[in-house]
C-alpha cells in the first residue's frame, strides 16, 4: 500500500533538495491562505495540478488522500449550514435556513483542506523521511548557537515520520482482518460501529508499542544520536533548474494575488 509512503521516482520534485521542497511546501501554504476569490481559487488549483503532474505520480494516489477527509468535509458542511448565519438568505424552509456566507465558508474551508492535504501528499511521496530530517536540520542550525540541542528534536521527528506510514499500514491490515471476523467499522448503524472499535484499536495500540520498543532498541544499538553526519547519495538537480521551480511557485502566488480583486468571495 503506497498511501502516505515515499514512492521512488526520477521526476523533478524527486530530485529537488529537501531544503527546497520544504520551502516550496511553505510557499504552497502561503498560496492557500492568500486565496480570496473564485478566480484566484481556479488559478491556485491549476497551479497545484501542474505541480502534482510534475511529480509523475498517479493522480489516483492523490485522490485517496482526499477521500480520507470525506467525513470531515460533510461534518464541516453541516456545521456551517446550521450554525453560520452570515450574508443573504439563499434557501429558507421550516427546519433550515441557508445563508450565502455559510456556502462561501464551506467552499473556502474545503479548498484549504484539499490544498493542504495535496501539498503534504506530494512532499511525502517525493521525499524520504531521512531527507525530510536533513532538510529540517538545515533550517534549525542557527538554534545551535543558543545552546539548543536540535539532534534530539530531529531524532523525535525521524521516529514520527517513520511511524506514520507504519501506523496506517497496520490500521489497514487490522481493519481487513477484523472485517473478515465480522467487526466492520464502516458498515452497520452507529452502535455496531462503536462496538467494533475496541476490536480494532486494542491490537493497533499493542502493535504500536511493539514497533516503538523495537525502534528504540535499534536506535540505541546503532547510536543514532544526531543526523549531521548522514550523507544521501542522490543526484540533485542543477541549481538553475531549482531556481526555475521556485519561480514557478512565485508566479502562481503572484497570479493568485492578482486575481484577488475587490469583489471578495470570502
Secondary structure in CASP SS format (residue, H / E / C, confidence):
PFRMAT SS
TARGET T0000
AUTHOR 0000-0000-0000
METHOD secondary structure of the structure
MODEL  1
X C 1.00
X C 1.00
X C 1.00
X C 1.00
X C 1.00
X C 1.00
X C 1.00
X C 1.00
X C 1.00
X C 1.00
X C 1.00
X C 1.00
X C 1.00
X C 1.00
X C 1.00
X C 1.00
X C 1.00
X H 1.00
X H 1.00
X H 1.00
X H 1.00
X H 1.00
X H 1.00
X H 1.00
X H 1.00
X H 1.00
X H 1.00
X H 1.00
X H 1.00
X H 1.00
X H 1.00
X H 1.00
X H 1.00
X H 1.00
X C 1.00
X C 1.00
X C 1.00
X H 1.00
X H 1.00
X H 1.00
X H 1.00
X H 1.00
X H 1.00
X H 1.00
X H 1.00
X H 1.00
X H 1.00
X H 1.00
X H 1.00
X H 1.00
X H 1.00
X H 1.00
X H 1.00
X H 1.00
X C 1.00
X C 1.00
X C 1.00
X C 1.00
X H 1.00
X H 1.00
X H 1.00
X H 1.00
X H 1.00
X H 1.00
X H 1.00
X H 1.00
X H 1.00
X C 1.00
X C 1.00
X H 1.00
X H 1.00
X H 1.00
X H 1.00
X H 1.00
X H 1.00
X H 1.00
X H 1.00
X H 1.00
X H 1.00
X H 1.00
X H 1.00
X H 1.00
X H 1.00
X C 1.00
X C 1.00
X C 1.00
X C 1.00
X C 1.00
X E 1.00
X E 1.00
X E 1.00
X E 1.00
X C 1.00
X C 1.00
X C 1.00
X C 1.00
X E 1.00
X E 1.00
X E 1.00
X H 1.00
X H 1.00
X H 1.00
X H 1.00
X H 1.00
X H 1.00
X H 1.00
X H 1.00
X H 1.00
X H 1.00
X H 1.00
X H 1.00
X H 1.00
X H 1.00
X H 1.00
X H 1.00
X H 1.00
X H 1.00
X H 1.00
X H 1.00
X H 1.00
X H 1.00
X H 1.00
X H 1.00
X H 1.00
X H 1.00
X H 1.00
X C 1.00
X C 1.00
X H 1.00
X H 1.00
X H 1.00
X H 1.00
X H 1.00
X H 1.00
X H 1.00
X H 1.00
X H 1.00
X H 1.00
X H 1.00
X H 1.00
X H 1.00
X H 1.00
X H 1.00
X H 1.00
X H 1.00
X H 1.00
X C 1.00
X C 1.00
X C 1.00
X H 1.00
X H 1.00
X H 1.00
X H 1.00
X H 1.00
X H 1.00
X H 1.00
X H 1.00
X H 1.00
X H 1.00
X H 1.00
X H 1.00
X H 1.00
X H 1.00
X H 1.00
X H 1.00
X H 1.00
X H 1.00
X H 1.00
X H 1.00
X H 1.00
X H 1.00
X H 1.00
X H 1.00
X H 1.00
X H 1.00
X H 1.00
X H 1.00
X H 1.00
X H 1.00
X H 1.00
X C 1.00
X C 1.00
X C 1.00
X C 1.00
X C 1.00
X C 1.00
X C 1.00
X C 1.00
X C 1.00
X H 1.00
X H 1.00
X H 1.00
X H 1.00
X H 1.00
X H 1.00
X H 1.00
X H 1.00
X H 1.00
X H 1.00
X H 1.00
X H 1.00
X H 1.00
X H 1.00
X H 1.00
X H 1.00
X H 1.00
X H 1.00
X H 1.00
X H 1.00
X H 1.00
X H 1.00
X H 1.00
X H 1.00
X H 1.00
X H 1.00
X H 1.00
X H 1.00
X H 1.00
X H 1.00
X H 1.00
X H 1.00
X H 1.00
X C 1.00
X C 1.00
X C 1.00
X C 1.00
X C 1.00
X C 1.00
X C 1.00
X C 1.00
X C 1.00
X C 1.00
X C 1.00
X C 1.00
X C 1.00
X C 1.00
X C 1.00
X C 1.00
X H 1.00
X H 1.00
X H 1.00
X H 1.00
X H 1.00
X H 1.00
X H 1.00
X H 1.00
X H 1.00
X H 1.00
X H 1.00
X H 1.00
X H 1.00
X H 1.00
X H 1.00
X H 1.00
X H 1.00
X H 1.00
X H 1.00
X H 1.00
X C 1.00
X C 1.00
X C 1.00
X C 1.00
X C 1.00
X C 1.00
X C 1.00
X C 1.00
END
